[in-house]
Structures are given as structure tokens and as C-alpha cells.
Amino acid sequence: MQFLRIAQGSLKELETHVVISQRVGFLKAEAAAELLDASEECGKMLRSLIRVAQRKQADE
């Protein structure tokens, strides 16, 4: 569970880097939007995985 939480934090950190990269001109808006969309999808999958793992942990 700890590693899944770390993964969530790393994903948020990545999102922050993408936003900053766009603001300073390293990324075009379209590229940043694509990366943030992919990040959102990964975040949804990660949250689902955490919920399932928590349920299994509670059942044990």
C-alpha cells in the first residue's frame, strides 16, 4: 500500500512538472494537454488499484 501511495505522489509531481514546463515554454499546450490526460487516466487506474488492495487488506 505504501508503494501505491508513493506512486500517487509521483504522478502528482509529474503533473506539476508538465504544467511548469508548459508555462516556461518547454512544452506546447497540446503536448501538455495530452500528457495531463494520460496522467489523469493513470491516476484513475491507480486509485482503483488502491481501493481493491484496501478491500483485500481489510478482508484479511
N, C-alpha and C positions, 0 to 999 in steps of 0.2 A: 504494500500500500504506500509506503514511504517513497518508493521509486516512481510510482504513478503520480504522486503529488509533486515530486521534483520535475517530472515531465511536464506537468501543467504549468509550473512556474517557468520552465524553459520556453514553452510555447508562448507565454505572455511576453517574455523577454524578446523573443524573435519578432513578435508583432510590434513591439516598441522600436526595435531596430529598423524594421521596414518603414514605419511611419517617419522616423527621423531621417532615414535615407532619402525618402521622397522629399521631405521638407528642405533638405540641403542640396537637392538636385542630383543625387546619385542614381535615383530610380525615377522612371517616368510614372505618371499617375496610373496608367493602365497596368504596368507591371506590378506596382504596389497593390492595386486592387486585386489582381489575380493571386498574389501571394497571401493577402489577407483573407480572401475567400477560401483558399486551400487551408489556411491556418484555422479558420472557423470550422471547416469540416473535420479537421484533425481533432480540434477541441471537443466537438460533439462526440466523436468516437471515443476519445479518452474519457470524457465524463461518463459515457455509457459503460465503459470497461470498469471504471471505478465503482459505479453503482452495483454492477454484477459482483465484483470482488468483495464489496462490503456486505452484500447479502450472503454470499458464501461464507464469509468470515463470521457473520452473525449466526449462521446455522450450525457452525462447528462448536 
